[in-house]
């Protein structure tokens, strides 16, 4: 159990640091590109991790915890996505809100499927 907690914790720390770097590298003025990118990239990674986990029992345990629960959990951010979406609604930027919401959903699902399909 302690090993699993450490795997998730170390992965989460790495994912959180990567998430912060994306927010520094991709500053936005009207469209929250950093959150958008990390959620799409994270969706691809979690799809690929899921496919690898189906192929290998050893990978399914340790690496799945480190990569999916840890790195993807720390890297992607639904809470920031929700806050940025709410801000767009409050600013009455309905078009940008719709683009962000539906783009994130559609591309996130597509990236997850693509990550899974590429590895499968």
Legacy VTK file of the C-alpha trace (Angstrom):
# vtk DataFile Version 3.0
C-alpha trace
ASCII
DATASET POLYDATA
POINTS 120 float
0.000 0.000 0.000
2.793 2.452 0.865
4.482 1.720 -2.465
1.250 2.562 -4.312
0.844 5.818 -2.397
4.421 6.785 -3.233
3.938 5.950 -6.927
0.824 8.121 -7.134
2.427 10.894 -5.060
5.624 11.041 -7.119
3.655 10.961 -10.354
1.292 13.639 -9.050
4.208 15.886 -8.111
5.742 15.489 -11.585
2.377 16.094 -13.257
1.722 19.203 -11.172
5.131 20.636 -12.037
4.503 19.974 -15.735
1.089 21.621 -15.416
2.702 24.724 -13.916
5.288 24.839 -16.712
2.513 24.740 -19.310
0.832 27.719 -17.626
4.143 29.612 -17.832
4.917 28.613 -21.425
1.408 29.154 -22.801
0.062 32.364 -21.354
-3.364 33.304 -22.638
-5.302 36.462 -23.079
-8.716 35.337 -24.270
-8.480 31.533 -24.590
-7.053 29.356 -21.767
-4.679 27.454 -24.062
-2.537 25.932 -21.282
-5.476 24.179 -19.605
-6.853 23.172 -22.989
-3.513 21.620 -24.036
-2.841 19.759 -20.780
-6.316 18.256 -20.807
-5.946 17.051 -24.424
-2.396 15.742 -23.883
-3.428 14.125 -20.592
-6.363 12.462 -22.348
-4.002 10.975 -24.928
-1.608 9.749 -22.229
-4.343 8.129 -20.144
-5.693 6.350 -23.244
-2.231 5.017 -24.027
-1.675 3.962 -20.392
-4.998 2.113 -20.390
-4.034 0.237 -23.574
-0.598 -0.706 -22.182
-2.239 -1.865 -18.950
-4.438 -4.276 -20.898
-1.348 -5.816 -22.531
0.886 -6.182 -19.498
-0.054 -7.158 -15.968
3.169 -5.688 -14.529
2.543 -2.407 -16.345
-1.073 -2.444 -15.254
-0.107 -2.182 -11.599
2.890 0.079 -10.947
3.100 2.139 -14.128
-0.653 2.655 -14.295
-0.617 4.122 -10.796
2.390 6.343 -11.537
1.287 7.535 -14.984
-2.527 7.571 -14.888
-3.395 8.335 -11.272
-0.181 10.246 -10.577
1.089 12.174 -13.577
-2.251 12.555 -15.382
-3.996 13.335 -12.112
-1.539 16.117 -11.339
-1.148 17.296 -14.932
-4.743 17.619 -16.088
-7.089 19.949 -14.341
-10.842 19.850 -14.445
-11.123 22.407 -11.664
-9.206 25.043 -13.665
-11.262 24.133 -16.727
-14.466 24.705 -14.752
-13.278 28.008 -13.292
-12.136 29.342 -16.671
-15.445 28.273 -18.233
-17.405 30.037 -15.514
-15.335 33.200 -16.016
-16.167 33.170 -19.734
-19.870 32.860 -18.935
-19.697 35.677 -16.396
-17.966 37.865 -19.003
-20.702 36.914 -21.487
-18.150 35.444 -23.906
-20.566 32.752 -25.020
-18.796 31.894 -28.299
-15.429 31.382 -26.581
-17.165 29.407 -23.819
-18.775 27.062 -26.366
-15.511 26.637 -28.272
-13.647 25.819 -25.061
-16.292 23.472 -23.653
-17.046 21.506 -26.796
-13.467 21.633 -28.092
-12.160 20.243 -24.808
-14.770 17.507 -24.715
-14.469 16.474 -28.350
-10.675 16.676 -28.564
-10.242 15.119 -25.107
-12.340 12.092 -26.048
-10.627 11.865 -29.433
-7.171 12.076 -27.824
-8.071 9.352 -25.312
-9.312 7.116 -28.124
-6.216 7.898 -30.221
-3.839 7.160 -27.326
-5.616 3.875 -26.744
-5.743 2.962 -30.431
-2.094 3.781 -31.148
-0.932 1.489 -28.350
-3.512 -1.248 -28.810
LINES 1 121
120 0 1 2 3 4 5 6 7 8 9 10 11 12 13 14 15 16 17 18 19 20 21 22 23 24 25 26 27 28 29 30 31 32 33 34 35 36 37 38 39 40 41 42 43 44 45 46 47 48 49 50 51 52 53 54 55 56 57 58 59 60 61 62 63 64 65 66 67 68 69 70 71 72 73 74 75 76 77 78 79 80 81 82 83 84 85 86 87 88 89 90 91 92 93 94 95 96 97 98 99 100 101 102 103 104 105 106 107 108 109 110 111 112 113 114 115 116 117 118 119
